[in-house]
């Protein structure tokens, strides 16, 4: 008959072995998650462009105009003309409405300096989704500033941990997909088609102002194929907590010597008529509750349908020209009265 100490040892041994395996698996998972934040490789997914846009802002000298919004801003401004006529460098963080607004404003805040002007230009669809980000953008917001955003995006729960591990793993795989290109660039010493941070093709798809090149702008499609055509927004009311976050950002900018302006998005005339009542209510709410200035009014940025490309949020080249004309006319008094 086995003594009790031998039996106890036999019981503990598999438990200890299981605990050791579990600890090893946890360590490997943690290492995988952290690898993407230290590995010096870019990413093969185009949403990584937001990293390049943030870096461009960080490295930009002078008193800047900083645009924050969704895809309606990506290629939706004539940046060269704005810079030439307003004598200020322009940083356009607009890229994808799925990033929302508030995490981008968090990214902007540490880099603000006296004389900067931040222009918040949310599409109506982004206002309807309460300015929030979606799951598609979550990992890229994490990658911008892990320390700043991790707990906001991944609450301390089982689901939060699972999402964090999955998103970190997806980021790492996106990096590893660029490894071959990195090696080719190292040996060929040709960096035209390789960007070492952010999106691997950033230099290929954008010009020196950070805007998309002609071949990478939104394609123009027939009028009946324009995305969002006929959409209705019954309620565009900004929730109290979101209004508070907008005003808090305005105060944070003011403490750094910067200012914030709200600008209405470009919108087709037909959709404006469908949603005029909701847009008018939104305008009244913003005038009453925002604690920073509004540039113009919704009607200033309403354009005929033929000036849009593939979506009710995306202007074509003629639309960009008209919007830039209007922005210049409306911005000058605000900038002169600083």
C-alpha positions in Angstrom: 0.0 0.0 0.0 1.4 3.5 -1.0 2.0 5.9 1.8 0.1 9.2 1.9 3.1 11.3 0.9 3.6 9.4 -2.3 -0.1 9.6 -3.2 -0.1 13.4 -2.6 3.0 13.8 -4.8 1.3 11.8 -7.6 -1.7 14.1 -7.4 0.4 17.3 -7.4 2.7 16.4 -10.2 0.0 16.6 -13.1 -1.4 19.8 -11.5 2.1 21.4 -11.5 2.7 20.3 -15.0 -0.6 21.8 -16.1 0.2 25.0 -14.3 3.6 25.2 -16.0 2.1 24.6 -19.4 -0.5 27.3 -18.8 2.1 29.8 -17.6 4.3 29.0 -20.7 1.3 29.5 -23.0 0.4 32.8 -21.2 4.0 34.0 -21.6 4.0 33.1 -25.3 0.7 34.9 -25.8 2.0 38.0 -24.0 5.2 37.9 -26.1 3.2 37.7 -29.3 1.0 40.6 -28.2 3.9 42.8 -27.3 6.0 41.9 -30.4 4.0 44.1 -32.7 4.7 47.2 -30.5 8.5 46.8 -30.7 9.0 45.1 -34.1 10.5 47.7 -36.5 8.3 46.7 -39.5 5.4 48.5 -41.2 2.0 47.0 -41.9 0.4 45.6 -45.0 -3.1 47.0 -44.3 -4.1 50.4 -45.5 -5.8 51.5 -42.2 -2.2 51.8 -40.9 -2.1 55.1 -42.8 -3.4 56.7 -39.6 0.0 56.0 -38.0 1.7 57.9 -40.9 -0.8 60.8 -40.5 -0.1 61.0 -36.8 3.6 61.0 -37.3 3.4 63.7 -40.0 1.5 65.9 -37.5 4.1 65.2 -34.8 7.0 66.2 -37.0 5.3 69.3 -38.6 6.8 72.7 -37.6 5.0 76.0 -37.2 1.4 77.0 -36.4 -0.7 74.3 -38.0 -4.2 73.7 -39.3 -5.2 70.2 -38.1 -8.2 68.6 -39.7 -9.9 65.7 -37.9 -12.7 63.7 -39.4 -13.5 60.7 -41.5 -12.9 59.6 -45.1 -14.7 62.7 -46.4 -11.5 64.6 -45.6 -9.1 62.0 -47.2 -8.5 63.6 -50.6 -11.4 66.0 -49.8 -9.2 69.1 -49.4 -6.8 71.0 -51.6 -4.1 71.0 -49.0 -1.5 72.7 -51.2 -3.9 75.6 -51.9 -4.9 75.9 -48.2 -1.2 76.1 -47.2 -0.3 78.6 -49.9 -3.2 81.0 -49.2 -3.4 80.7 -45.4 0.4 80.6 -44.9 0.1 77.6 -42.5 1.1 74.0 -42.8 -1.9 71.6 -42.9 -2.1 68.2 -41.2 -5.1 66.2 -42.4 -5.9 63.3 -40.1 -9.1 62.4 -42.0 -9.0 58.9 -43.4 -11.7 56.5 -42.2 -14.9 57.3 -40.3 -14.5 54.0 -38.4 -11.8 55.7 -36.3 -14.4 57.9 -34.8 -13.3 61.3 -33.4 -12.4 61.0 -29.7 -9.4 58.7 -29.9 -8.0 60.9 -32.7 -8.5 64.0 -30.6 -6.6 62.2 -27.8 -3.8 61.6 -30.2 -3.7 65.2 -31.3 -3.7 66.8 -27.8 -0.1 66.0 -26.8 1.2 67.6 -30.0 -0.7 70.8 -29.8 1.3 74.1 -29.5 0.4 77.8 -29.4 -1.1 79.0 -32.7 -2.5 75.7 -33.8 -6.1 75.4 -35.0 -7.9 72.1 -34.9 -10.9 71.8 -37.3 -13.3 69.0 -36.4 -15.2 67.9 -39.6 -17.3 64.9 -38.9 -19.5 63.4 -41.6 -23.2 63.2 -40.7 -23.0 59.4 -40.6 -20.2 59.7 -38.0 -22.3 62.0 -35.9 -25.1 59.5 -36.2 -22.8 56.8 -34.8 -22.0 59.2 -31.9 -18.5 59.9 -33.1 -17.4 56.5 -32.0 -14.9 54.1 -33.5 -15.8 50.6 -34.8 -14.1 47.2 -34.4 -12.4 47.4 -37.7 -10.3 50.4 -36.5 -9.8 49.3 -32.9 -6.4 47.6 -33.3 -5.1 50.6 -35.2 -6.1 53.0 -32.5 -4.3 50.7 -30.0 -1.2 50.7 -32.2 -1.2 54.5 -32.3 -0.6 54.7 -28.5 -0.9 51.5 -26.6 -0.5 53.1 -23.2 -3.2 55.7 -23.9 -5.8 53.6 -25.5 -5.4 50.0 -24.2 -7.8 50.2 -21.2 -10.3 52.4 -23.1 -10.6 49.8 -25.9 -10.1 46.6 -23.9 -11.8 46.6 -20.5 -10.4 44.2 -17.9 -12.7 41.3 -18.7 -12.6 38.0 -20.5 -13.9 39.6 -23.7 -11.5 42.5 -23.4 -8.5 40.1 -23.0 -9.7 38.0 -25.9 -10.1 41.0 -28.2 -6.7 42.3 -27.1 -4.9 39.1 -27.9 -6.8 38.7 -31.3 -6.1 42.3 -32.3 -2.4 42.2 -31.2 -2.0 39.0 -33.2 -3.6 40.5 -36.3 -1.2 43.5 -36.0 1.8 41.2 -35.8 0.6 39.1 -38.8 0.2 42.4 -40.8 3.8 43.3 -40.0 5.2 39.9 -40.8 3.5 40.1 -44.2 5.8 43.0 -45.0 9.0 41.2 -44.0 9.9 40.1 -47.5 9.5 43.6 -48.8 11.7 44.9 -46.0 14.5 42.5 -47.0 14.2 43.4 -50.7 14.4 47.1 -49.8 17.4 46.5 -47.6 19.4 44.8 -50.4 18.1 47.0 -53.3 18.3 50.2 -51.3 15.2 51.4 -53.1 12.7 53.0 -50.7 10.3 54.4 -53.3 7.8 51.6 -52.6 8.5 50.9 -49.0 7.6 53.0 -45.9 9.3 51.7 -42.7 6.5 52.8 -40.4 2.7 52.7 -40.7 1.3 51.5 -44.0 4.0 49.9 -46.1 2.8 51.6 -49.3 2.2 55.1 -47.8 4.8 56.7 -49.9 3.3 55.1 -53.0 -0.3 56.3 -52.4 0.3 59.8 -51.0 2.1 62.9 -52.1 4.3 65.2 -50.0 1.3 66.8 -48.4 0.0 63.4 -47.1 -2.9 63.5 -49.5 -3.7 60.6 -51.9 -2.1 60.8 -55.4 -4.4 61.2 -58.4 -4.5 57.4 -59.0 -5.4 56.7 -55.4 -8.3 59.0 -54.9 -11.8 57.7 -54.6 -13.1 56.5 -58.0 -16.0 58.3 -59.6 -19.0 56.0 -60.2 -22.4 56.5 -61.9 -24.9 58.5 -59.9 -27.1 55.5 -59.2 -24.1 53.7 -57.6 -23.0 56.4 -55.1 -22.9 54.8 -51.7 -25.4 56.3 -49.2 -27.6 57.8 -51.7 -31.1 58.3 -50.3 -29.9 57.7 -46.7 -32.0 59.3 -44.0 -30.8 60.4 -40.5 -33.9 60.8 -38.3 -31.9 61.9 -35.3 -28.5 63.6 -35.3 -28.7 64.8 -31.7 -25.2 64.8 -30.0 -25.4 62.9 -26.7 -24.5 64.9 -23.5 -21.4 62.8 -22.8 -20.1 63.3 -26.4 -20.8 67.0 -26.2 -18.8 67.1 -23.0 -15.9 65.3 -24.6 -15.9 67.8 -27.5 -15.9 70.7 -25.1 -13.2 69.1 -22.9 -11.0 68.9 -25.9 -11.6 72.5 -26.7 -10.5 73.4 -23.2 -7.5 71.2 -23.4 -6.5 72.8 -26.7 -6.9 76.3 -25.2 -4.6 75.4 -22.3 -1.9 74.6 -24.9 -2.5 77.9 -26.7 -4.4 76.3 -29.6 -8.0 76.7 -30.7 -10.7 74.5 -32.0 -13.3 75.1 -34.7 -16.3 72.9 -35.9 -16.9 72.6 -39.6 -19.9 70.9 -41.3 -19.2 68.1 -43.7 -19.7 68.2 -47.4 -23.1 66.7 -48.3 -25.2 66.3 -51.5 -28.1 68.6 -52.0 -30.6 65.8 -52.5 -29.6 64.1 -49.2 -29.6 67.5 -47.4 -33.2 68.0 -48.4 -34.1 64.6 -47.1 -32.4 65.3 -43.8 -32.9 69.0 -43.4 -35.0 68.9 -40.3 -32.4 66.7 -38.4 -29.5 68.8 -39.7 -31.2 72.0 -38.6 -31.8 70.6 -35.1 -28.1 69.5 -35.0 -27.0 73.0 -36.0 -29.2 74.6 -33.2 -27.8 72.2 -30.6 -24.2 72.9 -31.6 -24.7 76.6 -31.5 -26.2 76.3 -28.0 -23.9 73.7 -26.4 -20.5 73.8 -28.1 -18.0 76.0 -26.3 -16.0 76.8 -29.4 -16.8 78.4 -32.7 -18.6 76.9 -35.7 -17.3 77.8 -39.1 -20.3 78.8 -41.3 -23.4 76.7 -41.4 -24.5 73.4 -43.0 -25.8 75.1 -46.2 -22.3 76.4 -46.9 -21.1 72.8 -47.7 -24.0 71.5 -49.7 -23.1 70.6 -53.3 -24.9 69.1 -56.3 -24.8 65.3 -56.6 -22.4 65.4 -59.7 -19.7 66.8 -57.4 -19.4 63.5 -55.4 -17.3 60.5 -56.3 -18.4 57.1 -55.0 -20.1 58.1 -51.7 -22.3 60.9 -50.4 -19.2 61.7 -48.2 -16.5 61.8 -50.9 -16.1 64.7 -53.2 -14.6 64.5 -56.7 -12.0 66.9 -57.9 -14.5 69.6 -58.8 -16.2 69.2 -55.5 -12.8 69.5 -53.7 -12.2 72.7 -55.5 -15.5 74.2 -54.5 -15.2 73.1 -50.9 -11.7 74.6 -50.7 -13.0 77.9 -52.1 -15.6 78.0 -49.3 -13.3 77.0 -46.6 -10.8 79.7 -47.5 -13.5 82.3 -47.5 -14.9 81.2 -44.1 -11.7 80.5 -42.4 -9.9 83.7 -43.0 -12.0 85.8 -40.6 -11.5 83.2 -37.8 -7.8 83.0 -38.3 -7.4 86.8 -38.5 -9.3 87.2 -35.2 -7.1 84.9 -33.2 
